[in-house]
Amino acid sequence: MAETRLKTVLGHMNGHVNGFQQGSMNGHSRFRYTLDNPLLSLEQRQFYEDNGFLVVPRLVSSQLLDACKERFLALCDRRLPWNGITMMKDISLAKSSTVTGERLYNKAQDFVYDDVLFQYCLYPPVLDHVECFVGPNIRAMHTMLINKPPDTGTQTSRHPLHQDLHYFPFRPADRIVCAWTAMERITPDNGCLLVLPGTHKGALHQHDYPDWEKGVNKMYHGVRGYDNHPVVELPMEKGDTVFFHPILIHGSGMNRTNGFRKAISCHYSSADMEYIDIRGTSQENIAKEVEEIAKRRGMELEFQDIWRFRSRLCRGRDPMPVA
């Protein structure tokens, strides 16, 4: 088992895992998706260039991850005020009056103003790697602690294949990266990430709710036409972190175990990014959905303003500070 994992990790780093694309490394000019920075090797940069993701093993300390887990449990148990954090429920349990605590909530979202959880976004080894993708001025744009629950038989614990850029009204896409860290061992059994290597080189697709018989969680949009497409599974150990491009098609499977599967993530962008007008584009459906949810909470904001509100500078300077 240890030997197999070592080969997998080395393959992630060097670009030699079966099913992943490999390319030449002649000259730095061929790198579109990473920036010149000595932290990443040429092999790692080429692997990300070809595949759209890169796994860095044991990047985040257990101490930080355990503190984030305890914070999440306290939020689930209402031992702390939520203070702007959105606590989301699996659709199969949304109307339950008996299920409580950790079992009820599958995600804590928008935690940039939580003193404990935001430490993940500020964690120097993560930011050092993020700088290789977005540059020295870094904003945390989208934050999640994902608590994939044991599936109830509805298959709603899975996440449809999608592209994260569908949700983002800011560009350029190549200066956005997600850092996604396993908070415990993550396997195909408990719902590891699924990726389609190389799809980050394509276009942003139309996204809609999938036609799943027993429903799908709120805002879990998916791309059409990829249901039977071959995918690559990414099993990870606690502390392993995958960095991936916002156009990479990815998702996750069901949790077929009796335990939870926790991961914490942050989408970072260059602080020099620009907001765009998404009217008349494929993103209009998600923009309207997000604006309607904000309105029900008493905030009449446009899609771009909602993203300004939920983001926070992590490193460097902010050329367009939030008012």
Buried (B, 14 or more C-beta within 10 A) or exposed (E): EEEEBEEBBEBBBBBEBEEBBBEEBEEEEEBEBBBEBEEBEEBBBBBBBBBBBBBBBEBBEEEBBEBBBEBBBEBBEEEBEEEEBBBBBBBBBBEEEEBEEBBBBBBBBBBBEBEBBBEBBBBEBBBBBBBBBBBBBBBBBBBBBBBBBBBBEBBBBBBBBBBBBBBBBBBEBBBBBBBBBBBBBBBBBBBBBBBBBBBBBEEBBEBBBBEBEEBBBBEBBBBEEBEEEEBBBBBBBBBBBBBBBBBBBBBBBBBEBEEBBBBBBBBBBBBBBEBBEBEEEBBEBBBEBBBEBBEEEEEEBBBBBBBBBBBBBBBBEBEEEEE
